[in-house]
Amino acid sequence: MSVPVDRLPGAELIATGIADLQAGRHSVAALVVAIGAPRLSLLGLSIPSTPDRPEHRLYQLLARDDPDSAHSRYNAYIRRLVSFERTRACAG
């Protein structure tokens, strides 16, 4: 049974990130997608060109808004990405 991509956990983050990358925006969502691009591509998603060093760029972007919580927010975004990837891999 195939589950629609938009029903997977974190789907809104991934969809926003793909749209932002297509528009040339390097938002938090776009950088999360860029981090996961290799695996997301293997899972059948079409990922636009990604910026170099997205991990560093994401952390810098989060630290600019609130340096004290950047590390925990970075980890939360990565957990959402991994959750989406794992669920997508199982859902087919």
Backbone as JSON Lines, residues from 0, in Angstrom:
{"i":0,"aa":"M","n":[0.84,-1.19,0.0],"ca":[0.0,0.0,0.0],"c":[0.88,1.24,0.0]}
{"i":1,"aa":"S","n":[0.71,2.11,-0.96],"ca":[1.5,3.32,-1.08],"c":[0.79,4.47,-0.38]}
{"i":2,"aa":"V","n":[1.53,5.19,0.43],"ca":[0.99,6.34,1.15],"c":[1.36,7.6,0.37]}
{"i":3,"aa":"P","n":[0.4,8.51,0.14],"ca":[0.73,9.75,-0.56],"c":[1.84,10.52,0.18]}
{"i":4,"aa":"V","n":[2.76,11.07,-0.58],"ca":[3.9,11.79,0.01],"c":[3.44,12.89,0.94]}
{"i":5,"aa":"D","n":[2.37,13.59,0.59],"ca":[1.92,14.72,1.41],"c":[1.34,14.3,2.75]}
{"i":6,"aa":"R","n":[1.17,13.0,2.98],"ca":[0.65,12.5,4.26],"c":[1.76,12.0,5.17]}
{"i":7,"aa":"L","n":[3.0,12.05,4.72],"ca":[4.12,11.56,5.53],"c":[4.54,12.63,6.54]}
{"i":8,"aa":"P","n":[5.09,12.21,7.68],"ca":[5.56,13.19,8.67],"c":[6.68,14.05,8.07]}
{"i":9,"aa":"G","n":[6.54,15.35,8.22],"ca":[7.55,16.27,7.69],"c":[7.33,16.64,6.23]}
{"i":10,"aa":"A","n":[6.24,16.18,5.62],"ca":[6.0,16.43,4.2],"c":[5.92,17.92,3.88]}
{"i":11,"aa":"E","n":[5.31,18.7,4.77],"ca":[5.19,20.12,4.51],"c":[6.55,20.8,4.47]}
{"i":12,"aa":"L","n":[7.47,20.38,5.33],"ca":[8.82,20.92,5.34],"c":[9.54,20.57,4.04]}
{"i":13,"aa":"I","n":[9.42,19.33,3.6],"ca":[10.09,18.88,2.38],"c":[9.5,19.59,1.16]}
{"i":14,"aa":"A","n":[8.18,19.68,1.08],"ca":[7.54,20.35,-0.05],"c":[7.94,21.83,-0.12]}
{"i":15,"aa":"T","n":[7.95,22.48,1.02],"ca":[8.36,23.89,1.07],"c":[9.81,24.03,0.65]}
{"i":16,"aa":"G","n":[10.65,23.13,1.14],"ca":[12.08,23.18,0.79],"c":[12.33,23.0,-0.68]}
{"i":17,"aa":"I","n":[11.62,22.06,-1.3],"ca":[11.78,21.83,-2.74],"c":[11.33,23.08,-3.5]}
{"i":18,"aa":"A","n":[10.19,23.65,-3.12],"ca":[9.69,24.86,-3.79],"c":[10.67,26.02,-3.62]}
{"i":19,"aa":"D","n":[11.23,26.16,-2.43],"ca":[12.18,27.24,-2.2],"c":[13.46,27.05,-3.02]}
{"i":20,"aa":"L","n":[13.95,25.82,-3.11],"ca":[15.13,25.55,-3.94],"c":[14.83,25.87,-5.41]}
{"i":21,"aa":"Q","n":[13.65,25.49,-5.88],"ca":[13.27,25.79,-7.27],"c":[13.24,27.3,-7.53]}
{"i":22,"aa":"A","n":[12.86,28.06,-6.5],"ca":[12.78,29.52,-6.63],"c":[14.1,30.21,-6.32]}
{"i":23,"aa":"G","n":[15.12,29.42,-5.97],"ca":[16.43,30.0,-5.67],"c":[16.55,30.57,-4.27]}
{"i":24,"aa":"R","n":[15.61,30.24,-3.4],"ca":[15.66,30.71,-2.01],"c":[16.4,29.7,-1.15]}
{"i":25,"aa":"H","n":[17.25,30.18,-0.26],"ca":[17.97,29.31,0.67],"c":[17.39,29.47,2.07]}
{"i":26,"aa":"S","n":[16.13,29.09,2.18],"ca":[15.4,29.14,3.45],"c":[15.82,27.96,4.32]}
{"i":27,"aa":"V","n":[15.31,27.94,5.54],"ca":[15.55,26.8,6.44],"c":[15.08,25.52,5.76]}
{"i":28,"aa":"A","n":[13.87,25.52,5.23],"ca":[13.33,24.32,4.59],"c":[14.18,23.9,3.39]}
{"i":29,"aa":"A","n":[14.61,24.86,2.59],"ca":[15.45,24.54,1.42],"c":[16.76,23.91,1.85]}
{"i":30,"aa":"L","n":[17.36,24.41,2.91],"ca":[18.63,23.86,3.37],"c":[18.45,22.47,3.97]}
{"i":31,"aa":"V","n":[17.33,22.23,4.63],"ca":[17.04,20.88,5.13],"c":[16.94,19.91,3.96]}
{"i":32,"aa":"V","n":[16.22,20.29,2.92],"ca":[16.1,19.44,1.74],"c":[17.47,19.24,1.09]}
{"i":33,"aa":"A","n":[18.27,20.29,1.04],"ca":[19.61,20.17,0.46],"c":[20.45,19.17,1.23]}
{"i":34,"aa":"I","n":[20.33,19.17,2.54],"ca":[21.06,18.2,3.36],"c":[20.64,16.78,3.0]}
{"i":35,"aa":"G","n":[19.34,16.59,2.81],"ca":[18.82,15.26,2.52],"c":[18.76,14.91,1.04]}
{"i":36,"aa":"A","n":[19.22,15.79,0.17],"ca":[19.07,15.61,-1.28],"c":[19.5,14.25,-1.8]}
{"i":37,"aa":"P","n":[20.66,13.73,-1.42],"ca":[21.05,12.43,-1.98],"c":[20.03,11.32,-1.68]}
{"i":38,"aa":"R","n":[19.6,11.24,-0.45],"ca":[18.66,10.19,-0.08],"c":[17.26,10.48,-0.63]}
{"i":39,"aa":"L","n":[16.85,11.74,-0.59],"ca":[15.54,12.09,-1.13],"c":[15.46,11.76,-2.62]}
{"i":40,"aa":"S","n":[16.54,11.98,-3.34],"ca":[16.57,11.62,-4.76],"c":[16.44,10.12,-4.94]}
{"i":41,"aa":"L","n":[17.13,9.36,-4.11],"ca":[17.03,7.9,-4.18],"c":[15.62,7.41,-3.87]}
{"i":42,"aa":"L","n":[14.9,8.19,-3.1],"ca":[13.54,7.84,-2.72],"c":[12.51,8.32,-3.75]}
{"i":43,"aa":"G","n":[12.98,8.84,-4.87],"ca":[12.1,9.19,-5.96],"c":[11.65,10.63,-6.05]}
{"i":44,"aa":"L","n":[12.18,11.5,-5.21],"ca":[11.8,12.9,-5.28],"c":[12.75,13.63,-6.22]}
{"i":45,"aa":"S","n":[12.22,14.59,-6.94],"ca":[13.02,15.41,-7.84],"c":[13.52,16.61,-7.05]}
{"i":46,"aa":"I","n":[14.82,16.68,-6.84],"ca":[15.41,17.73,-6.02],"c":[16.18,18.68,-6.93]}
{"i":47,"aa":"P","n":[15.86,19.98,-6.89],"ca":[16.6,20.96,-7.68],"c":[18.05,21.07,-7.21]}
{"i":48,"aa":"S","n":[18.82,21.81,-7.94],"ca":[20.22,22.06,-7.57],"c":[20.28,22.62,-6.15]}
{"i":49,"aa":"T","n":[21.27,22.14,-5.39],"ca":[21.38,22.54,-3.98],"c":[22.67,23.34,-3.75]}
{"i":50,"aa":"P","n":[22.67,24.19,-2.73],"ca":[23.87,24.97,-2.42],"c":[24.94,24.09,-1.77]}
{"i":51,"aa":"D","n":[26.17,24.56,-1.83],"ca":[27.27,23.88,-1.15],"c":[27.13,24.05,0.35]}
{"i":52,"aa":"R","n":[27.63,23.06,1.07],"ca":[27.69,23.08,2.53],"c":[26.36,23.46,3.2]}
{"i":53,"aa":"P","n":[25.28,22.77,2.85],"ca":[23.99,23.15,3.43],"c":[23.93,23.0,4.94]}
{"i":54,"aa":"E","n":[24.68,22.05,5.5],"ca":[24.69,21.87,6.95],"c":[25.17,23.13,7.65]}
{"i":55,"aa":"H","n":[26.26,23.71,7.15],"ca":[26.81,24.93,7.75],"c":[25.88,26.11,7.53]}
{"i":56,"aa":"R","n":[25.32,26.2,6.34],"ca":[24.41,27.31,6.04],"c":[23.17,27.25,6.92]}
{"i":57,"aa":"L","n":[22.63,26.06,7.13],"ca":[21.45,25.93,7.98],"c":[21.78,26.37,9.4]}
{"i":58,"aa":"Y","n":[22.88,25.9,9.93],"ca":[23.24,26.27,11.3],"c":[23.43,27.78,11.41]}
{"i":59,"aa":"Q","n":[24.12,28.38,10.44],"ca":[24.34,29.83,10.47],"c":[23.02,30.59,10.41]}
{"i":60,"aa":"L","n":[22.1,30.13,9.59],"ca":[20.79,30.78,9.48],"c":[20.03,30.7,10.8]}
{"i":61,"aa":"L","n":[20.05,29.53,11.42],"ca":[19.36,29.36,12.7],"c":[20.04,30.18,13.8]}
{"i":62,"aa":"A","n":[21.35,30.24,13.78],"ca":[22.09,30.99,14.8],"c":[21.87,32.49,14.66]}
{"i":63,"aa":"R","n":[21.63,32.93,13.46],"ca":[21.38,34.36,13.24],"c":[20.09,34.78,13.94]}
{"i":64,"aa":"D","n":[19.07,33.92,13.92],"ca":[17.79,34.23,14.56],"c":[17.86,34.13,16.07]}
{"i":65,"aa":"D","n":[18.49,33.07,16.57],"ca":[18.57,32.84,18.02],"c":[19.75,31.91,18.32]}
{"i":66,"aa":"P","n":[20.91,32.49,18.6],"ca":[22.11,31.67,18.8],"c":[21.98,30.64,19.92]}
{"i":67,"aa":"D","n":[21.23,30.95,20.95],"ca":[21.12,30.06,22.1],"c":[20.37,28.76,21.78]}
{"i":68,"aa":"S","n":[19.46,28.81,20.82],"ca":[18.69,27.62,20.51],"c":[19.03,27.0,19.15]}
{"i":69,"aa":"A","n":[20.05,27.53,18.49],"ca":[20.37,27.07,17.13],"c":[20.67,25.57,17.09]}
{"i":70,"aa":"H","n":[21.43,25.08,18.03],"ca":[21.82,23.66,18.02],"c":[20.6,22.75,18.18]}
{"i":71,"aa":"S","n":[19.74,23.05,19.11],"ca":[18.57,22.19,19.32],"c":[17.59,22.29,18.15]}
{"i":72,"aa":"R","n":[17.43,23.48,17.58],"ca":[16.54,23.61,16.42],"c":[17.13,22.89,15.21]}
{"i":73,"aa":"Y","n":[18.44,22.98,15.02],"ca":[19.1,22.27,13.92],"c":[18.82,20.77,14.05]}
{"i":74,"aa":"N","n":[19.03,20.23,15.23],"ca":[18.78,18.8,15.45],"c":[17.32,18.44,15.22]}
{"i":75,"aa":"A","n":[16.4,19.3,15.61],"ca":[14.97,19.03,15.4],"c":[14.65,18.97,13.9]}
{"i":76,"aa":"Y","n":[15.22,19.87,13.12],"ca":[14.99,19.83,11.67],"c":[15.58,18.56,11.05]}
{"i":77,"aa":"I","n":[16.74,18.15,11.5],"ca":[17.35,16.93,10.97],"c":[16.5,15.72,11.35]}
{"i":78,"aa":"R","n":[15.95,15.69,12.56],"ca":[15.06,14.59,12.95],"c":[13.83,14.54,12.07]}
{"i":79,"aa":"R","n":[13.27,15.7,11.72],"ca":[12.09,15.72,10.83],"c":[12.46,15.19,9.45]}
{"i":80,"aa":"L","n":[13.63,15.57,8.96],"ca":[14.1,15.07,7.66],"c":[14.25,13.56,7.69]}
{"i":81,"aa":"V","n":[14.91,13.04,8.7],"ca":[15.14,11.6,8.82],"c":[13.82,10.86,8.96]}
{"i":82,"aa":"S","n":[12.89,11.42,9.72],"ca":[11.58,10.8,9.87],"c":[10.88,10.69,8.52]}
{"i":83,"aa":"F","n":[10.93,11.77,7.73],"ca":[10.33,11.73,6.4],"c":[11.0,10.68,5.54]}
{"i":84,"aa":"E","n":[12.32,10.67,5.53],"ca":[13.08,9.72,4.7],"c":[12.75,8.28,5.08]}
{"i":85,"aa":"R","n":[12.74,7.99,6.34],"ca":[12.45,6.62,6.79],"c":[11.03,6.19,6.45]}
{"i":86,"aa":"T","n":[10.1,7.08,6.67],"ca":[8.7,6.75,6.37],"c":[8.5,6.6,4.87]}
{"i":87,"aa":"R","n":[9.12,7.45,4.09],"ca":[9.02,7.35,2.62],"c":[9.61,6.03,2.14]}
{"i":88,"aa":"A","n":[10.73,5.62,2.73],"ca":[11.36,4.36,2.33],"c":[10.45,3.18,2.65]}
{"i":89,"aa":"C","n":[9.75,3.23,3.77],"ca":[8.86,2.12,4.16],"c":[7.54,2.14,3.41]}
{"i":90,"aa":"A","n":[7.07,3.37,3.09],"ca":[5.75,3.51,2.46],"c":[5.79,3.19,0.97]}
{"i":91,"aa":"G","n":[6.98,3.29,0.39],"ca":[7.11,2.98,-1.05],"c":[6.66,4.05,-1.87]}
